[in-house]
Amino acid sequence: MQILFVIAALVLLFMIVRLLLRTPKTPRPQQAPKVTSRRMLRCDHCGLHVPENEAVREGNKHFCCPDHRDMALSKQSTRD
């Protein structure tokens, strides 16, 4: 019976020491995610949707990259 009391006392002592030595939890500042553009535009050449701030513009047309802009413009110039 005495051994159980000693074990319980040691566990209690361990828990108290652990509680006292624990560093206080400081809440981390939560940062809102940066949203630069919510609007998605469709590439007039391939149909891929890209964020408005990443789209390549030529007049009133939007493209996902300069290569697609150039290809679409070269097709347009050969049709004329």
C-alpha positions in Angstrom: 0.0 0.0 0.0 2.9 2.4 0.8 4.4 1.8 -2.6 1.2 2.9 -4.3 1.3 6.1 -2.3 4.9 6.8 -3.2 4.2 6.2 -6.9 1.1 8.5 -6.8 3.1 11.1 -5.0 5.9 10.9 -7.6 3.5 11.1 -10.5 1.8 14.1 -8.8 5.1 15.8 -8.2 6.2 15.2 -11.8 3.0 16.7 -13.1 3.3 19.8 -10.9 7.0 20.4 -11.9 6.1 19.9 -15.6 3.2 22.4 -15.2 5.5 25.0 -13.6 8.3 24.6 -16.1 6.0 24.8 -19.1 6.5 28.0 -21.1 3.3 30.1 -21.3 1.5 29.8 -24.6 1.5 33.1 -26.4 -1.1 33.4 -29.1 0.4 33.9 -32.5 -0.8 36.9 -34.5 -3.0 35.6 -37.2 -2.3 37.2 -40.6 -5.0 37.4 -43.1 -4.0 35.8 -46.4 -3.0 38.3 -49.0 -5.5 38.4 -51.8 -4.1 40.3 -54.8 -6.7 39.4 -57.3 -10.0 37.5 -57.1 -11.0 37.9 -60.7 -10.0 35.2 -63.1 -9.6 35.9 -66.8 -9.8 33.3 -69.6 -6.9 33.1 -72.1 -8.2 34.0 -75.6 -5.8 31.4 -77.1 -6.0 28.3 -74.9 -8.9 28.9 -72.5 -6.8 28.6 -69.4 -8.1 30.8 -66.5 -5.4 33.0 -64.9 -5.6 35.6 -62.1 -6.3 39.1 -63.5 -3.0 40.5 -62.1 -1.0 37.7 -64.0 -2.8 38.0 -67.3 -1.1 39.4 -70.3 -3.3 42.0 -72.0 -3.4 43.1 -75.6 -6.2 45.5 -76.3 -9.4 44.0 -74.9 -8.0 40.4 -75.1 -6.4 38.5 -72.3 -3.7 35.8 -72.5 -2.0 33.5 -70.0 1.5 34.2 -71.3 3.3 36.3 -73.9 3.7 33.3 -76.2 0.0 32.8 -76.5 -0.5 36.5 -77.1 2.0 36.4 -79.9 0.5 33.3 -81.4 -3.0 34.7 -81.3 -1.9 38.0 -82.8 0.0 36.2 -85.6 -3.1 34.1 -86.4 -5.1 37.3 -86.5 -2.6 39.0 -88.8 -2.5 36.1 -91.2 -6.4 36.1 -91.5 -6.4 39.7 -92.6 
